[in-house]
Amino acid sequence: MLKDFSVQSLFMGVLTAFVGFASSFAVVLQGLKGVGATDVEAASGLMALSVSMGLCAVVLSAATRLPVSIAWSTPGAALLASAGVIEGGFPAAVGAFIVCALMIIMAGLFRPLGKAVAAIPAPLANAMLAGVLIGLCFAPVRAIAFDPLLGLPIVLAWIVVGALKRLWAVPAALAAFALVLTFGIDIPEGAFAQVAQSLTPPAEFVTPVFNVAGLVSIALPLFIVTMASQNIPGIAVLKVNHYDPRPGPLFAVTGLFSLLSAPFGGHVINLAAITAAMCAGEDAHPDPRRRYWAALISGVGYIVFGLLAGGVTAFVALAPPILIQAVAGLALVGAFAGSAVTAFKEPEAREAAAITFLVTASGVSFLGVTGAFWGLLAGGLMLALQNFVRAAKG
């Protein structure tokens, strides 16, 4: 393995870890707090996720000699942010995380289940994802309305840097957030000392609670979103770069590491899609057989960032919540645009996709079950009815 190491892979691995963590940790914190986590529990979840996905990347990349990049489920975190606190509070959400992890393991080991997930119509899966994301995507506008002097620098940094180098847009917004927090907000005396004291890894065990609300409102939608928008595209990115992995074992291992992080507040980890292209492409190394080092090093970087999660969370907590929501929303604009385009691309499924999107985006819940589940169900019934009518006419 050491013969395959290169400085180019080292650089790309470090860059991947930085971009992966910096571009979406705000979404994770927002999601965990959205389902009832305290600041300490959210920091613990962020740490558990980052360390788990780092270890998973190291294990899979070393074992397969393939550039297998791992990430937390950013769409899943956005789903949590829109779900709200369910019956049983955060312990019930943790119970749902465990169930979701077990479902991912089963999808990897039990081929029919994986095929069933892949069979969910792409327009409906993407419409549900778009409906989940749109709420957070409004946050940058709300931040400007809250205080233009605080919100505008974050949005302008994202726009200007994104026009020059799209990859650095969200890190630039995060840097602007840090500057606004440091120089634009009245911070209590001694606050930064408390942030320094928070650098101790914040492991917080949460005793899970299992109930129907957690299963239907969180576990099932989280499983579908993670498989459809992360794991399956992650395999596609590897194949585009001329790798041919066996999907089942990779899914099962990500589910196993998700299971280990869940009791500490982590929602789910999965195969990366966007950062996977960084490690699997030519920028990581001209020789495809040596690119796995980039994914392996990115895993080490995630572990380091995870151990600093307490300080990161304490620093973010000093700002008005709307500002970190704005950073999270900017991080999800690309994902929202992509999912919306795919959702409404096929004319035959456009009405069903619209129903899925509208019900999900409404944020309403029935019988304690959130809109994401009902949106997928309503869109599925509409699509089935349309297909039945077309078949009857034909």
C-alpha positions as CSV (number, residue, x, y, z in Angstrom):
1,M,0.0,0.0,0.0
2,L,2.8,2.5,0.8
3,K,4.1,2.2,-2.7
4,D,0.8,3.6,-3.9
5,F,0.9,6.7,-1.7
6,S,1.4,10.0,-3.4
7,V,1.5,13.7,-2.5
8,Q,-1.3,14.3,-5.0
9,S,-3.6,11.8,-3.2
10,L,-2.6,13.4,0.1
11,F,-3.7,16.8,-1.1
12,M,-6.9,15.6,-2.6
13,G,-7.8,13.6,0.5
14,V,-7.3,16.5,2.8
15,L,-9.3,18.8,0.5
16,T,-12.1,16.2,0.3
17,A,-12.3,16.0,4.1
18,F,-12.4,19.8,4.5
19,V,-15.0,20.3,1.8
20,G,-17.1,17.4,3.0
21,F,-17.1,18.6,6.6
22,A,-17.2,22.4,6.1
23,S,-19.9,22.3,3.4
24,S,-22.5,20.5,5.4
25,F,-21.8,20.2,9.1
26,A,-24.3,23.1,9.6
27,V,-27.0,21.0,8.0
28,V,-26.2,18.1,10.4
29,L,-26.4,20.3,13.5
30,Q,-29.6,21.9,12.2
31,G,-31.1,18.4,11.5
32,L,-30.2,16.9,14.9
33,K,-31.5,20.0,16.8
34,G,-34.7,19.8,14.6
35,V,-35.6,16.5,16.1
36,G,-34.9,17.6,19.7
37,A,-31.2,17.3,20.3
38,T,-29.6,19.6,22.8
39,D,-26.3,21.4,21.9
40,V,-24.3,18.7,23.6
41,E,-26.3,15.9,22.0
42,A,-25.9,17.6,18.6
43,A,-22.2,18.0,19.1
44,S,-22.0,14.3,20.1
45,G,-23.9,13.3,17.0
46,L,-21.6,15.4,14.7
47,M,-18.6,13.8,16.3
48,A,-20.0,10.3,16.1
49,L,-20.9,10.7,12.4
50,S,-17.5,12.2,11.4
51,V,-15.5,9.6,13.2
52,S,-17.6,6.8,11.9
53,M,-17.5,7.9,8.3
54,G,-13.7,8.4,8.6
55,L,-13.2,4.9,10.0
56,C,-15.5,3.5,7.4
57,A,-13.7,5.2,4.6
58,V,-10.3,3.9,5.9
59,V,-11.6,0.3,6.2
60,L,-13.4,0.1,2.9
61,S,-10.7,1.9,0.9
62,A,-7.9,-0.2,2.4
63,A,-9.9,-3.5,2.0
64,T,-11.1,-2.9,-1.6
65,R,-8.2,-0.8,-2.9
66,L,-10.9,1.4,-4.4
67,P,-11.5,5.2,-3.8
68,V,-14.6,4.6,-1.6
69,S,-15.6,8.0,-0.2
70,I,-18.0,8.1,2.8
71,A,-20.2,11.0,3.9
72,W,-23.0,11.6,6.3
73,S,-26.4,11.8,4.8
74,T,-26.9,15.6,4.1
75,P,-30.3,15.1,2.6
76,G,-31.2,12.9,5.6
77,A,-30.1,15.7,7.9
78,A,-32.3,18.2,6.0
79,L,-35.2,15.7,6.4
80,L,-34.6,15.8,10.1
81,A,-34.7,19.6,10.2
82,S,-38.1,19.6,8.5
83,A,-39.5,16.6,10.6
84,G,-39.7,18.4,13.9
85,V,-39.7,16.8,17.4
86,I,-41.7,13.5,17.3
87,E,-43.4,11.7,20.2
88,G,-40.6,10.5,22.5
89,G,-38.2,13.4,21.7
90,F,-34.6,12.9,20.7
91,P,-34.4,9.4,22.2
92,A,-37.1,8.3,19.8
93,A,-35.2,9.9,16.9
94,V,-32.1,7.9,18.0
95,G,-34.2,4.7,18.0
96,A,-35.2,5.6,14.4
97,F,-31.6,6.1,13.5
98,I,-30.8,2.5,14.7
99,V,-33.8,1.1,12.7
100,C,-32.6,3.0,9.6
101,A,-29.0,1.6,10.0
102,L,-30.4,-2.0,10.3
103,M,-32.5,-1.4,7.2
104,I,-29.4,-0.3,5.3
105,I,-27.5,-3.4,6.4
106,M,-30.5,-5.5,5.3
107,A,-30.5,-3.7,1.9
108,G,-26.9,-4.6,1.5
109,L,-27.2,-8.3,2.5
110,F,-30.7,-9.0,1.2
111,R,-30.7,-8.2,-2.5
112,P,-34.4,-8.0,-3.1
113,L,-34.7,-5.2,-0.5
114,G,-31.9,-3.2,-2.3
115,K,-33.7,-3.8,-5.6
116,A,-37.0,-2.6,-4.1
117,V,-35.4,0.7,-3.0
118,A,-33.8,1.1,-6.5
119,A,-37.3,0.5,-8.0
120,I,-38.8,3.6,-6.3
121,P,-39.5,5.9,-9.3
122,A,-36.8,8.5,-9.5
123,P,-39.2,11.4,-10.0
124,L,-41.0,10.6,-6.7
125,A,-37.8,10.1,-4.7
126,N,-36.3,13.4,-6.1
127,A,-39.6,15.2,-5.5
128,M,-39.6,14.1,-1.9
129,L,-36.0,15.2,-1.5
130,A,-36.8,18.6,-3.1
131,G,-39.7,19.1,-0.8
132,V,-37.5,18.3,2.2
133,L,-34.7,20.7,1.1
134,I,-36.8,23.7,0.1
135,G,-37.5,24.8,3.7
136,L,-33.8,25.2,4.6
137,C,-33.1,26.8,1.2
138,F,-35.3,29.7,2.2
139,A,-33.0,30.4,5.2
140,P,-30.5,32.6,3.4
141,V,-33.3,35.0,2.4
142,R,-34.7,34.9,5.9
143,A,-31.2,35.7,7.3
144,I,-31.0,38.8,5.2
145,A,-34.5,39.9,6.4
146,F,-33.4,39.2,10.0
147,D,-30.3,41.5,9.7
148,P,-28.9,42.5,6.3
149,L,-25.5,43.4,7.9
150,L,-25.2,39.8,9.2
151,G,-26.9,37.9,6.4
152,L,-25.7,39.6,3.3
153,P,-21.9,39.0,3.8
154,I,-22.6,35.2,4.0
155,V,-24.8,35.1,0.9
156,L,-22.5,37.5,-1.1
157,A,-19.4,35.3,-0.2
158,W,-21.3,32.3,-1.5
159,I,-22.3,34.0,-4.8
160,V,-18.9,35.7,-5.6
161,V,-16.7,32.7,-4.8
162,G,-19.2,30.3,-6.3
163,A,-19.0,32.2,-9.6
164,L,-15.2,31.8,-9.6
165,K,-14.9,28.3,-8.1
166,R,-18.1,26.4,-7.3
167,L,-16.3,23.9,-5.0
168,W,-15.3,26.7,-2.6
169,A,-18.6,28.5,-2.5
170,V,-19.9,26.9,0.8
171,P,-16.5,27.1,2.6
172,A,-16.4,30.8,1.6
173,A,-19.9,31.3,3.1
174,L,-18.7,29.5,6.2
175,A,-15.7,31.8,6.5
176,A,-18.0,34.8,6.1
177,F,-20.1,33.4,8.9
178,A,-17.1,33.1,11.1
179,L,-16.1,36.7,10.4
180,V,-19.6,37.9,11.0
181,L,-19.8,36.0,14.3
182,T,-16.4,37.3,15.4
183,F,-16.8,41.0,14.5
184,G,-20.5,41.6,13.9
185,I,-22.1,40.1,17.0
186,D,-21.9,41.1,20.7
187,I,-20.3,38.0,22.2
188,P,-20.4,37.7,26.0
189,E,-17.0,37.9,27.8
190,G,-15.4,34.6,28.2
191,A,-17.4,32.9,25.4
192,F,-14.3,32.0,23.4
193,A,-12.7,30.5,26.5
194,Q,-15.8,28.3,26.8
195,V,-15.4,27.3,23.1
196,A,-11.8,26.3,23.8
197,Q,-12.9,24.2,26.8
198,S,-15.4,22.5,24.5
199,L,-12.7,20.9,22.3
200,T,-12.9,17.7,24.4
201,P,-14.6,15.1,22.3
202,P,-18.3,15.4,23.3
203,A,-19.4,11.7,23.4
204,E,-23.0,11.6,24.8
205,F,-24.8,8.3,24.9
206,V,-28.5,8.5,24.3
207,T,-30.7,5.6,25.4
208,P,-32.9,4.9,22.3
209,V,-36.7,4.7,22.4
210,F,-38.5,2.7,19.7
211,N,-42.0,3.7,18.7
212,V,-44.2,3.9,15.6
213,A,-43.8,7.6,15.2
214,G,-40.0,7.2,14.9
215,L,-40.3,4.3,12.5
216,V,-42.7,6.0,10.1
217,S,-41.7,9.7,10.4
218,I,-37.9,9.3,10.5
219,A,-36.6,5.8,9.9
220,L,-38.4,4.9,6.7
221,P,-38.0,8.4,5.0
222,L,-34.4,8.6,6.1
223,F,-33.7,5.1,4.7
224,I,-35.3,6.0,1.3
225,V,-33.6,9.4,1.0
226,T,-30.2,8.0,2.0
227,M,-30.4,5.0,-0.4
228,A,-31.9,6.9,-3.3
229,S,-29.9,10.2,-3.1
230,Q,-26.6,9.0,-1.6
231,N,-25.8,5.3,-1.8
232,I,-27.1,4.5,-5.3
233,P,-25.5,7.7,-6.8
234,G,-22.3,6.9,-4.9
235,I,-22.1,3.6,-6.8
236,A,-22.8,5.4,-10.0
237,V,-19.9,7.8,-9.5
238,L,-17.5,5.0,-9.0
239,K,-18.8,3.2,-12.1
240,V,-18.4,6.4,-14.2
241,N,-14.8,6.5,-13.2
242,H,-14.4,2.9,-14.4
243,Y,-14.6,1.1,-11.0
244,D,-16.9,-1.9,-10.6
245,P,-17.6,-2.4,-6.9
246,R,-20.1,-4.8,-5.4
247,P,-22.8,-2.5,-4.0
248,G,-24.2,-4.9,-1.4
249,P,-21.2,-5.2,0.9
250,L,-20.5,-1.5,0.7
251,F,-24.1,-0.7,1.7
252,A,-23.9,-3.2,4.6
253,V,-20.6,-1.8,5.9
254,T,-22.0,1.8,5.9
255,G,-25.1,0.5,7.7
256,L,-22.8,-1.2,10.3
257,F,-20.9,2.0,11.0
258,S,-24.2,4.0,11.1
259,L,-25.4,1.5,13.8
260,L,-22.3,2.2,15.8
261,S,-22.7,6.0,15.7
262,A,-26.5,6.1,16.3
263,P,-26.5,5.7,20.1
264,F,-24.3,8.8,20.3
265,G,-26.7,10.9,18.2
266,G,-25.5,10.2,14.6
267,H,-28.3,9.8,12.1
268,V,-26.7,7.8,9.2
269,I,-23.6,7.6,7.0
270,N,-23.5,6.4,3.4
271,L,-21.4,6.3,0.2
272,A,-20.5,9.8,-0.8
273,A,-21.7,11.2,-4.2
274,I,-20.2,14.7,-4.7
275,T,-16.9,14.2,-2.8
276,A,-16.7,10.7,-4.3
277,A,-15.9,12.4,-7.6
278,M,-13.0,14.2,-6.1
279,C,-11.3,11.0,-4.9
280,A,-12.3,8.8,-7.9
281,G,-11.2,11.3,-10.6
282,E,-7.9,12.1,-12.2
283,D,-7.3,15.0,-9.8
284,A,-6.6,12.3,-7.1
285,H,-4.0,10.6,-9.2
286,P,-3.4,9.8,-12.9
287,D,-3.3,6.1,-12.1
288,P,-6.7,4.8,-11.1
289,R,-5.2,2.0,-9.1
290,R,-3.6,4.5,-6.7
291,R,-6.5,6.8,-6.1
292,Y,-7.8,4.8,-3.1
293,W,-5.2,6.7,-1.0
294,A,-7.2,9.9,-1.5
295,A,-10.3,8.3,0.0
296,L,-8.3,6.8,2.8
297,I,-6.7,10.1,3.7
298,S,-10.0,11.8,3.6
299,G,-11.2,9.3,6.2
300,V,-8.3,10.3,8.5
301,G,-9.3,13.9,8.0
302,Y,-12.9,13.3,9.0
303,I,-11.7,11.6,12.2
304,V,-9.7,14.7,13.1
305,F,-12.6,17.0,12.4
306,G,-14.9,14.8,14.4
307,L,-12.7,15.1,17.5
308,L,-13.0,18.9,17.2
309,A,-16.8,18.7,16.9
310,G,-17.4,20.1,20.4
311,G,-15.5,23.3,19.7
312,V,-17.2,23.7,16.3
313,T,-20.6,23.3,17.8
314,A,-19.9,25.7,20.7
315,F,-18.6,28.3,18.3
316,V,-21.7,28.1,16.1
317,A,-24.0,28.3,19.1
318,L,-22.7,31.9,19.7
319,A,-24.6,33.1,16.6
320,P,-28.3,33.6,16.0
321,P,-29.6,30.3,14.7
322,I,-30.8,31.8,11.5
323,L,-27.2,32.5,10.4
324,I,-26.1,28.9,10.6
325,Q,-29.4,27.9,8.9
326,A,-28.4,30.3,6.1
327,V,-25.1,28.5,5.6
328,A,-26.9,25.2,5.7
329,G,-29.4,26.4,3.1
330,L,-26.7,27.7,0.8
331,A,-25.0,24.2,1.1
332,L,-28.2,22.6,-0.2
333,V,-29.1,24.9,-3.1
334,G,-27.3,22.7,-5.6
335,A,-28.9,19.5,-4.2
336,F,-32.4,21.2,-4.4
337,A,-31.9,22.3,-8.0
338,G,-30.7,18.9,-9.1
339,S,-33.5,17.0,-7.3
340,A,-36.2,19.4,-8.6
341,V,-35.0,19.1,-12.2
342,T,-34.9,15.3,-12.0
343,A,-38.3,15.2,-10.3
344,F,-40.1,17.2,-13.1
345,K,-38.1,15.9,-16.1
346,E,-40.5,13.2,-17.2
347,P,-43.9,14.5,-18.4
348,E,-45.7,11.2,-17.6
349,A,-44.7,11.5,-13.9
350,R,-44.9,15.2,-13.5
351,E,-48.2,15.5,-11.7
352,A,-47.4,12.7,-9.3
353,A,-44.0,14.3,-8.6
354,A,-45.8,17.7,-8.0
355,I,-48.1,16.0,-5.5
356,T,-45.1,14.4,-3.7
357,F,-43.2,17.7,-3.6
358,L,-46.2,19.8,-2.4
359,V,-47.3,17.4,0.4
360,T,-43.7,17.0,1.6
361,A,-42.9,20.7,1.4
362,S,-46.1,21.6,3.3
363,G,-44.5,20.4,6.5
364,V,-47.8,19.1,7.7
365,S,-48.1,15.8,9.6
366,F,-51.0,13.4,10.0
367,L,-51.3,10.9,12.9
368,G,-47.9,12.0,14.1
369,V,-46.3,11.1,10.8
370,T,-44.4,13.8,8.9
371,G,-45.0,15.1,5.4
372,A,-42.1,13.2,3.7
373,F,-43.8,9.9,4.1
374,W,-47.3,11.1,3.1
375,G,-45.8,12.9,0.1
376,L,-44.2,9.8,-1.2
377,L,-47.4,7.8,-0.5
378,A,-49.6,10.3,-2.2
379,G,-47.4,10.7,-5.2
380,G,-47.1,6.9,-5.5
381,L,-50.8,6.4,-5.5
382,M,-51.2,9.1,-8.1
383,L,-48.6,7.5,-10.3
384,A,-50.1,4.1,-9.9
385,L,-53.6,5.4,-10.8
386,Q,-52.2,7.2,-13.9
387,N,-50.4,4.0,-15.0
388,F,-53.6,2.0,-14.5
389,V,-55.6,4.4,-16.6
390,R,-53.0,4.4,-19.4
391,A,-52.9,0.6,-19.4
392,A,-56.7,0.4,-19.5
393,K,-56.9,2.8,-22.5
394,G,-54.1,1.0,-24.2
